[in-house]
Amino acid sequence: MTRATATSARTDARRTLALALALAVTLLTLVSFPLDAQQLSTAGGRVVIPRATDTVPLPHARLVLHRVGRDAQGPVDSMVADRSGGFRFRFKADTSAIYLLSSRYDGIEYFSPPVHTNPARPDTAITLQVYDTSSTTPIAVEARHIVVPRPGADGSRPILDLIVLRNDGLRARIAPDSAHPSWSLTLPPGSGEMQVGEGDVSPDAVARVGDTVRVLAPLAPGQKQLSIAYATVAVDGKLVFPIGPAETPVNLLVEEPGARVSGGALALADTQVIEGRTFRRYSGLVPAGRSVTLTVPVGPAAAARRVLIGLVAGLALALGAAAVWLVRRPRRSVSRPAAGQPDEAGHLLDAIAVLDARYAGREAEVPPDEWQRYADERAALKARLEHALAAASPAP
């Protein structure tokens, strides 16, 4: 082989190798991109706003994708919706975190339900609804649960109060200033320290002025849960719980055996014995402007003191089950079971609340075997409650 022929052969070999490498890179690119794309989650849908006659798209709304994980949380991505309110995010999802979308409108941030992150099933039908605002939209009370334990050694009672608020309008109720709240509640006379528990209203947006609790947070259409715990003492042998300007369904649990309940159409529903503590449950509608009055015996307390923080911690554990049950109740009515059929969901919910009021937040003080019995009993009650709720749900 001549030198020229050898040089030409080497040149052809280099060209062939270069062409092969280029072809390999192209093939890898074509193959790897679809494989990567298959691992990306998709979140898409529309931003809408209700008007008088219809719900319409909100063009050019700004959206933010949030990651909420155990160790960290924060925004992941953002974009501006198109002219029809449409949007679509593609992102690599962390299976240990949840993802939410938000859009800010008229000064209020609105969030979507958790996004489905299965790459094989894109979540492309999300409707993120925002609202106009009003300082006069009515706010109703869907239901109110009040738990009244027996008094402690100092004569005070740590009250647990769970309120479900409802906005049936098309606008979010806002507080123009601290003197004109979104909603307010009057506490019983003689109430002392108060704490806001877990719910849909931030503790920072709840203020107390005297015996009045003022909610300053916006209340969007739909339902919001507010939970408060406060210490109170009987005044002239009575605990008086004022009801607001509208008829309210009330569920009252009373531990003290000698107490008498009056007000509205409250009637004894049942009696529950949980870990040696007996609670009577009264349910019914209380007319607007009236009060629920608990007349209690005058004398020394018959039980050891229960600290307020224990009730707040107990509420944090029980609120999920309580919210589910309350939200599924018919609006503006009190469920009345058929003759011979107990209100099982209400009974189980009350049992969980009473159990938590005794044990929650006190693991360090309770013997391990007793704490385990509490945990087992609570788990069993919760499982029965979930079964009762599922059985009571209407067929789709």
Secondary structure per residue as TSV (DSSP state, phi and psi in degrees):
chain	resnum	aa	ss	phi	psi
A	1	M	-	360.0	129.5
A	2	T	-	-72.6	163.4
A	3	R	H	-61.3	-40.2
A	4	A	H	-64.5	-40.0
A	5	T	H	-65.8	-40.0
A	6	A	H	-64.3	-42.4
A	7	T	H	-62.7	-43.0
A	8	S	H	-63.2	-38.1
A	9	A	H	-65.5	-42.1
A	10	R	H	-64.8	-38.7
A	11	T	H	-63.2	-45.0
A	12	D	H	-63.0	-37.8
A	13	A	H	-64.2	-42.0
A	14	R	H	-65.1	-40.3
A	15	R	H	-62.8	-42.3
A	16	T	H	-63.3	-41.8
A	17	L	H	-64.9	-43.3
A	18	A	H	-63.2	-40.6
A	19	L	H	-65.4	-39.6
A	20	A	H	-64.9	-41.6
A	21	L	H	-64.2	-42.3
A	22	A	H	-62.8	-42.1
A	23	L	H	-64.5	-39.2
A	24	A	H	-64.3	-43.5
A	25	V	H	-61.6	-42.3
A	26	T	H	-62.1	-44.1
A	27	L	H	-65.1	-41.1
A	28	L	H	-62.4	-39.4
A	29	T	H	-64.4	-45.0
A	30	L	H	-65.5	-33.4
A	31	V	H	-81.9	-41.6
A	32	S	H	-73.3	-34.8
A	33	F	H	-62.2	-49.3
A	34	P	H	-61.8	-35.3
A	35	L	H	-64.9	-42.1
A	36	D	H	-64.5	-41.3
A	37	A	H	-62.3	-33.4
A	38	Q	H	-66.3	-20.1
A	39	Q	T	-91.5	-2.0
A	40	L	-	-90.7	136.8
A	41	S	E	-85.7	154.2
A	42	T	E	-125.4	132.1
A	43	A	E	-129.8	116.7
A	44	G	E	-144.4	165.6
A	45	G	E	160.9	-145.5
A	46	R	E	-138.8	151.4
A	47	V	E	-99.3	127.5
A	48	V	E	-130.4	163.5
A	49	I	E	-140.5	133.0
A	50	P	E	-76.6	139.3
A	51	R	-	-118.9	-173.4
A	52	A	S	-60.6	-38.3
A	53	T	S	-114.5	-12.6
A	54	D	-	-162.6	167.9
A	55	T	E	-100.6	125.6
A	56	V	E	-119.4	155.2
A	57	P	E	-65.6	150.2
A	58	L	-	-109.7	105.3
A	59	P	T	-71.3	149.5
A	60	H	T	58.4	29.0
A	61	A	-	-73.9	143.8
A	62	R	E	-90.1	132.7
A	63	L	E	-120.4	150.0
A	64	V	E	-129.8	133.2
A	65	L	E	-95.7	124.5
A	66	H	E	-111.8	142.2
A	67	R	E	-107.4	130.1
A	68	V	E	-122.2	105.1
A	69	G	-	-119.1	176.9
A	70	R	S	-67.9	-40.8
A	71	D	S	-95.8	-27.7
A	72	A	-	-152.5	154.8
A	73	Q	E	-150.3	154.3
A	74	G	E	159.7	178.3
A	75	P	E	-69.2	143.4
A	76	V	E	-108.5	-40.7
A	77	D	E	-157.6	165.1
A	78	S	E	-148.7	159.5
A	79	M	E	-162.1	172.0
A	80	V	E	-112.0	130.5
A	81	A	-	-64.2	159.0
A	82	D	-	-81.6	-170.2
A	83	R	T	-66.0	-21.6
A	84	S	T	-98.9	13.5
A	85	G	S	78.8	5.5
A	86	G	E	-78.6	151.6
A	87	F	E	-152.5	160.5
A	88	R	E	-156.5	125.3
A	89	F	E	-111.2	141.0
A	90	R	E	-119.8	127.8
A	91	F	E	-153.9	155.8
A	92	K	-	-86.4	113.8
A	93	A	-	-89.4	141.1
A	94	D	-	-90.1	119.9
A	95	T	T	-67.5	-15.9
A	96	S	T	-90.7	0.3
A	97	A	S	-119.7	165.7
A	98	I	E	-113.0	157.0
A	99	Y	E	-125.9	137.3
A	100	L	E	-129.6	154.3
A	101	L	E	-110.7	147.1
A	102	S	E	-138.5	154.3
A	103	S	E	-143.2	134.1
A	104	R	E	-98.6	128.8
A	105	Y	E	-143.3	130.7
A	106	D	T	53.5	38.1
A	107	G	T	84.4	2.3
A	108	I	E	-122.6	137.0
A	109	E	E	-92.4	127.0
A	110	Y	E	-113.9	140.1
A	111	F	E	-117.6	149.9
A	112	S	-	-87.6	166.0
A	113	P	-	-63.7	166.1
A	114	P	-	-55.4	140.6
A	115	V	-	-81.7	138.2
A	116	H	-	-75.0	126.9
A	117	T	-	-108.7	10.0
A	118	N	-	-67.9	115.4
A	119	P	T	-58.5	-27.8
A	120	A	T	-76.8	-12.8
A	121	R	S	-132.5	81.1
A	122	P	-	-56.1	136.3
A	123	D	E	-93.3	87.2
A	124	T	E	-113.4	13.4
A	125	A	E	-120.6	33.7
A	126	I	E	-76.0	132.1
A	127	T	E	-114.2	112.3
A	128	L	E	-100.7	112.7
A	129	Q	E	-102.3	131.5
A	130	V	-	-117.2	169.3
A	131	Y	-	-140.3	151.7
A	132	D	E	-70.8	168.1
A	133	T	E	-117.4	158.6
A	134	S	E	-154.7	145.7
A	135	S	S	-97.2	6.8
A	136	T	S	-126.1	-3.2
A	137	T	-	-57.8	128.8
A	138	P	-	-66.2	143.7
A	139	I	-	-119.5	123.2
A	140	A	E	-104.1	164.8
A	141	V	E	-103.1	112.4
A	142	E	E	-67.4	-42.2
A	143	A	E	-167.1	156.5
A	144	R	E	-137.9	126.3
A	145	H	E	-110.5	126.9
A	146	I	E	-124.9	123.5
A	147	V	E	-109.7	122.4
A	148	V	E	-119.0	98.6
A	149	P	-	-72.6	169.7
A	150	R	-	-70.3	161.3
A	151	P	-	-69.9	155.9
A	152	G	-	-84.4	-171.6
A	153	A	T	-62.9	-28.2
A	154	D	T	-91.0	3.6
A	155	G	S	88.9	-4.8
A	156	S	-	-88.6	156.8
A	157	R	E	-122.0	130.0
A	158	P	E	-84.7	106.9
A	159	I	E	-88.8	137.9
A	160	L	E	-110.5	123.5
A	161	D	E	-128.8	114.9
A	162	L	E	-113.6	119.8
A	163	I	E	-119.9	133.9
A	164	V	E	-108.1	114.9
A	165	L	E	-94.2	151.4
A	166	R	E	-137.5	129.4
A	167	N	E	-112.8	110.4
A	168	D	-	-93.1	3.3
A	169	G	S	-88.0	-167.4
A	170	L	S	-107.6	1.4
A	171	R	E	-125.4	148.8
A	172	A	E	-76.8	131.8
A	173	R	E	-78.6	128.4
A	174	I	-	-122.8	158.8
A	175	A	-	-100.4	114.0
A	176	P	S	-64.5	-29.1
A	177	D	B	-160.8	175.3
A	178	S	T	-67.1	-20.7
A	179	A	T	-82.8	-12.9
A	180	H	B	-128.9	79.4
A	181	P	-	-71.2	168.3
A	182	S	S	-66.9	-35.6
A	183	W	E	-160.6	155.1
A	184	S	E	-142.5	158.6
A	185	L	E	-140.1	138.7
A	186	T	E	-99.5	124.9
A	187	L	-	-81.0	162.5
A	188	P	-	-62.2	145.5
A	189	P	T	-57.0	141.1
A	190	G	T	89.9	6.1
A	191	S	E	-74.1	141.4
A	192	G	E	-109.4	-125.3
A	193	E	E	-57.6	140.1
A	194	M	E	-131.6	143.0
A	195	Q	E	-133.2	145.6
A	196	V	E	-96.4	125.6
A	197	G	-	-90.8	-172.1
A	198	E	S	-70.7	140.4
A	199	G	S	-179.7	-155.3
A	200	D	S	-95.0	-0.9
A	201	V	S	-117.9	126.9
A	202	S	-	-67.8	139.8
A	203	P	G	-56.3	-29.6
A	204	D	G	-68.0	-17.9
A	205	A	G	-101.8	15.0
A	206	V	E	-121.8	124.7
A	207	A	E	-122.8	149.3
A	208	R	E	-118.5	129.7
A	209	V	E	-126.6	105.6
A	210	G	T	64.9	-124.9
A	211	D	T	-97.5	12.4
A	212	T	E	-105.5	128.0
A	213	V	E	-98.6	124.5
A	214	R	E	-113.3	125.0
A	215	V	E	-94.7	118.1
A	216	L	-	-102.6	-5.7
A	217	A	S	-75.1	151.5
A	218	P	-	-64.2	143.4
A	219	L	B	-119.0	100.3
A	220	A	-	-72.2	161.4
A	221	P	S	-53.6	142.3
A	222	G	E	114.2	-154.3
A	223	Q	E	-117.0	146.1
A	224	K	E	-135.6	138.1
A	225	Q	E	-101.2	133.7
A	226	L	E	-123.8	130.6
A	227	S	E	-126.4	131.6
A	228	I	E	-135.6	150.6
A	229	A	E	-130.1	136.3
A	230	Y	E	-150.2	151.2
A	231	A	E	-92.4	140.3
A	232	T	E	-147.1	158.1
A	233	V	-	-124.7	153.0
A	234	A	-	-70.6	136.0
A	235	V	B	-107.1	117.7
A	236	D	T	55.3	37.1
A	237	G	T	76.9	13.7
A	238	K	E	-132.1	144.6
A	239	L	E	-112.4	121.1
A	240	V	E	-116.0	119.4
A	241	F	E	-105.8	103.1
A	242	P	E	-67.6	142.0
A	243	I	-	-103.7	145.9
A	244	G	-	-72.5	-161.1
A	245	P	S	-80.0	9.5
A	246	A	S	-138.3	153.6
A	247	E	-	-58.0	135.1
A	248	T	E	-132.0	129.6
A	249	P	E	-72.2	127.9
A	250	V	E	-124.0	139.3
A	251	N	E	-124.5	112.1
A	252	L	E	-115.4	125.4
A	253	L	E	-110.1	125.0
A	254	V	E	-124.7	125.1
A	255	E	-	-88.6	-36.9
A	256	E	-	-65.8	121.0
A	257	P	T	-66.2	-30.7
A	258	G	T	-89.1	3.2
A	259	A	-	-76.5	146.0
A	260	R	E	-116.1	136.9
A	261	V	E	-109.4	135.5
A	262	S	E	-145.6	158.1
A	263	G	S	122.1	127.8
A	264	G	T	63.4	-146.7
A	265	A	T	-107.9	31.6
A	266	L	-	-66.2	134.0
A	267	A	E	-135.7	149.5
A	268	L	E	-64.4	122.7
A	269	A	E	-93.3	-48.1
A	270	D	E	-168.0	176.5
A	271	T	E	-125.5	135.4
A	272	Q	E	-123.4	136.9
A	273	V	E	-116.3	115.2
A	274	I	E	-131.2	119.4
A	275	E	T	50.2	41.7
A	276	G	T	81.4	-1.4
A	277	R	E	-105.6	128.9
A	278	T	E	-105.0	126.9
A	279	F	E	-122.3	135.3
A	280	R	E	-98.0	136.7
A	281	R	E	-111.6	126.7
A	282	Y	E	-114.4	134.8
A	283	S	E	-133.6	149.8
A	284	G	E	160.4	179.6
A	285	L	E	-96.2	136.9
A	286	V	E	-113.3	123.5
A	287	P	-	-62.2	159.4
A	288	A	T	-58.2	139.2
A	289	G	T	78.8	-4.7
A	290	R	-	-91.0	-178.6
A	291	S	E	-134.5	156.1
A	292	V	E	-99.4	122.5
A	293	T	E	-113.1	130.6
A	294	L	E	-114.1	109.7
A	295	T	E	-91.0	119.9
A	296	V	-	-114.1	153.6
A	297	P	-	-63.8	145.2
A	298	V	-	-94.3	123.8
A	299	G	S	159.9	-179.4
A	300	P	-	-66.2	151.7
A	301	A	-	-68.2	146.6
A	302	A	S	-102.8	5.3
A	303	A	S	-136.5	161.8
A	304	A	-	-70.2	156.9
A	305	R	-	-68.9	138.1
A	306	R	-	-112.1	123.6
A	307	V	-	-76.3	151.0
A	308	L	H	-64.1	-36.0
A	309	I	H	-64.6	-26.5
A	310	G	H	-64.1	-39.4
A	311	L	H	-68.3	-39.2
A	312	V	H	-62.9	-44.3
A	313	A	H	-64.3	-39.0
A	314	G	H	-63.1	-38.5
A	315	L	H	-63.3	-38.2
A	316	A	H	-59.7	-34.6
A	317	L	H	-78.2	-34.6
A	318	A	H	-91.3	-13.1
A	319	L	H	-62.6	-37.4
A	320	G	H	-58.1	-48.2
A	321	A	H	-66.8	-38.5
A	322	A	H	-64.2	-43.0
A	323	A	H	-63.0	-42.3
A	324	V	H	-60.3	-45.6
A	325	W	H	-66.1	-43.5
A	326	L	H	-67.1	-40.3
A	327	V	H	-64.1	-31.5
A	328	R	T	-84.5	-3.8
A	329	R	S	-74.4	148.5
A	330	P	-	-60.1	142.7
A	331	R	T	-69.7	140.4
A	332	R	T	55.5	32.8
A	333	S	S	-150.1	159.3
A	334	V	-	-109.7	127.0
A	335	S	-	-62.8	131.3
A	336	R	-	-123.3	108.3
A	337	P	-	-65.5	156.8
A	338	A	-	-65.9	160.4
A	339	A	T	-55.9	131.6
A	340	G	T	84.0	-4.2
A	341	Q	-	-113.8	112.6
A	342	P	-	-70.3	156.7
A	343	D	-	-77.4	82.7
A	344	E	H	-63.5	-44.3
A	345	A	H	-61.7	-44.9
A	346	G	H	-63.3	-41.0
A	347	H	H	-60.7	-45.8
A	348	L	H	-68.7	-39.7
A	349	L	H	-61.1	-44.8
A	350	D	H	-64.0	-38.7
A	351	A	H	-62.0	-41.2
A	352	I	H	-64.9	-44.2
A	353	A	H	-61.3	-43.1
A	354	V	H	-66.2	-42.5
A	355	L	H	-62.3	-44.3
A	356	D	H	-66.2	-36.8
A	357	A	H	-60.2	-29.4
A	358	R	H	-85.1	-38.4
A	359	Y	H	-111.9	-31.7
A	360	A	T	-59.1	135.3
A	361	G	T	80.8	6.1
A	362	R	-	-122.4	25.1
A	363	E	T	-58.6	-36.9
A	364	A	T	-68.7	-21.5
A	365	E	T	-95.3	-15.3
A	366	V	S	-101.8	137.7
A	367	P	-	-56.5	145.0
A	368	P	H	-55.6	-40.8
A	369	D	H	-68.1	-35.1
A	370	E	H	-70.2	-39.6
A	371	W	H	-63.2	-38.8
A	372	Q	H	-65.1	-38.4
A	373	R	H	-63.1	-40.0
A	374	Y	H	-61.1	-47.9
A	375	A	H	-62.3	-42.5
A	376	D	H	-65.5	-43.1
A	377	E	H	-66.8	-39.7
A	378	R	H	-65.2	-41.3
A	379	A	H	-62.4	-40.4
A	380	A	H	-66.4	-41.9
A	381	L	H	-63.3	-42.0
A	382	K	H	-63.9	-41.1
A	383	A	H	-63.5	-41.1
A	384	R	H	-65.3	-37.6
A	385	L	H	-64.7	-44.4
A	386	E	H	-61.3	-39.8
A	387	H	H	-65.7	-41.1
A	388	A	H	-65.4	-40.4
A	389	L	H	-65.9	-40.7
A	390	A	H	-64.7	-39.1
A	391	A	H	-69.5	-30.0
A	392	A	H	-86.0	-12.1
A	393	S	S	-69.3	138.3
A	394	P	-	-68.3	148.5
A	395	A	-	-66.3	141.6
A	396	P	-	-67.5	360.0
